[in-house]
Amino acid sequence: MATAQTTRPSSWWERLSERCYAASMPRLVSDVQHEASSTYQALLTDLDRPLESGFEREMARQLAAGQPAAFVPAQTLMPVMMQRFGLQDADLAAQPGYGVLRDTCNSCPVVGQCWQAMRADAEVDECRGFCPNAEAFERRAAE
């Protein structure tokens, strides 16, 4: 005999709590950034560290808005992105045009999206859709 699972609707208190939590997330992330900057920097640069999804989303949103200014995408994100395309940072660093790739990465208009994608181990097909260096990486990988 099959048993039907019933889901209990959320109470008003649970819905209110969830909304308050979500509404406080921007402030929480900003507080961590300003009050515990070394911890915040570690959270940004350790792409394997698990984060609560709302916290991660807000960090990505703040990155997309240009915060924090001290974050250098070419140091954290570009080596991981290059691996997606089968390249190694050490091999490319000595080649001409490497500085342009770094500059493009550091001025990326979708750094928040890239940060989340690198954390989620995005495949190269997904990366092609948003990375401004994707074509250059593909050309270099084909050499």
C-alpha positions in Angstrom: 0.0 0.0 0.0 1.4 3.4 -1.0 1.6 6.0 1.6 0.9 9.5 0.7 3.4 12.1 1.9 1.8 15.3 3.1 3.8 18.4 3.3 3.0 20.8 6.0 2.7 24.4 4.8 5.1 26.8 6.3 3.9 28.7 9.3 3.8 32.4 9.2 6.6 32.4 11.7 8.8 30.2 9.5 8.1 32.4 6.4 8.9 35.6 8.4 12.1 34.1 9.8 13.2 33.1 6.2 12.4 36.6 4.9 14.3 38.2 7.8 17.3 36.0 7.2 17.3 36.7 3.5 16.9 40.4 4.0 19.8 40.5 6.5 22.2 38.7 4.2 23.7 41.8 2.5 24.4 43.3 5.9 25.9 40.0 7.2 28.2 39.7 4.2 29.2 43.4 4.5 29.9 43.0 8.2 32.1 39.9 7.6 33.9 41.8 4.9 34.6 44.9 7.1 34.9 43.4 10.6 36.7 40.1 9.7 38.5 41.0 6.5 41.0 38.2 6.6 38.2 35.7 7.0 36.3 37.3 4.2 39.3 37.2 2.0 39.8 33.5 2.8 36.2 32.9 1.9 36.7 34.6 -1.5 39.9 32.9 -2.4 39.1 29.3 -1.2 36.9 28.2 -4.0 36.4 24.7 -2.4 35.1 26.0 1.0 31.4 25.2 1.4 29.2 28.2 2.0 25.5 28.6 2.8 23.8 29.2 -0.5 22.4 32.6 0.4 25.7 33.8 1.7 27.5 32.6 -1.4 24.9 34.3 -3.6 25.3 37.6 -1.7 29.1 37.4 -2.0 28.8 36.9 -5.7 26.4 39.8 -6.0 28.8 42.1 -4.1 31.7 40.9 -6.3 29.6 41.8 -9.3 29.0 45.3 -7.8 32.7 45.8 -7.5 33.2 44.9 -3.9 35.7 44.3 -2.4 38.3 46.3 -4.3 41.1 44.2 -2.9 39.9 41.0 -4.7 42.1 40.2 -7.7 40.2 37.9 -10.0 43.4 37.0 -12.0 45.0 35.5 -8.9 42.0 33.5 -7.7 39.8 32.8 -10.7 42.0 32.9 -13.8 44.2 29.9 -12.9 41.1 27.8 -12.3 39.4 29.0 -15.5 42.5 28.2 -17.5 42.4 24.7 -16.1 38.9 24.3 -17.6 40.4 25.0 -21.0 43.3 22.6 -20.4 45.9 25.3 -19.7 48.3 25.8 -16.8 49.0 29.3 -15.4 52.7 28.6 -15.1 53.0 27.6 -18.8 51.1 30.7 -20.0 52.8 33.2 -17.7 55.9 33.5 -19.8 54.0 33.9 -23.1 53.4 37.3 -24.8 49.9 38.6 -24.1 49.6 37.1 -20.7 49.4 40.5 -19.1 46.4 41.3 -21.4 44.7 38.2 -20.3 45.2 39.2 -16.6 43.9 42.7 -17.3 40.8 41.3 -19.0 40.2 39.0 -16.1 40.7 41.8 -13.5 38.2 44.0 -15.3 35.7 41.3 -15.9 32.1 42.5 -16.0 30.8 39.1 -14.7 33.3 38.4 -11.9 30.5 37.4 -9.5 29.1 34.8 -12.0 32.6 33.6 -12.7 33.4 33.2 -8.9 30.2 31.1 -8.5 30.9 29.0 -11.6 34.5 28.3 -10.5 33.1 27.3 -7.0 30.6 25.0 -8.7 33.2 23.3 -10.9 31.5 24.6 -14.1 32.4 22.8 -17.3 34.2 24.5 -20.1 31.0 24.8 -22.2 29.4 27.0 -19.5 32.6 29.0 -19.1 32.6 29.8 -22.8 29.3 31.5 -22.4 30.5 34.3 -20.0 34.3 34.4 -19.8 35.8 37.3 -21.8 39.1 35.4 -22.1 37.4 32.2 -23.4 38.4 32.6 -27.1 42.0 33.5 -26.1 42.2 30.4 -23.9 40.8 28.2 -26.6 43.3 29.5 -29.1 46.2 28.9 -26.8 44.9 25.5 -25.9 44.8 24.6 -29.6 48.5 25.6 -30.1 
